[in-house]
Amino acid sequence: MANNKKRIPTQHLVGFLVSITLTLVAAWTALQSDLSAVWIITGIMALAIIQAGIQLFMFMHMTERESQGGHVPWNMMFHGGVLATIIVAGSLFTMSFGFSHDHDGGDHNQHEQQENHSENGESTEHSGH
């Protein structure tokens, strides 16, 4: 007969508790610490990398050689990483260079005129444009 004893999934429980702890530490760091923004971001990124490793090895079966479907987990990780890189790079590019629909530069010219008036000591409040 097969061994039908119910076992407590200790590996999953430990991974879950460590993940919750890391999440709480990251939240506390962002909300309550007196660290500079650079150290807060660095700390949160480090905690995120640690938590991703815990998730991969404790929950996502990264230690298995091959799944039943014949896919190697590292192959799936590579393709997921490529997709994530494309999405993050595209998002950063779009947010950094912010494309606008103002193709004729209408507001840009008015902004330059206001800057020229303020440099000459004139008020930018008048509506003589």
Secondary structure, 3 states (H helix, E strand, C coil): CCCCCCCCCHHHHHHHHHHHHHHHHHHHHHHHCCCCHHHHHHHHHHHHHHHHHHHHHHCCCCCCCCCCCCCCHHHHHHHHHHHHHHHHHHHHHHHHHCCCCCCCCHHHHHHHHHHHHHHCCCCCCCCCC
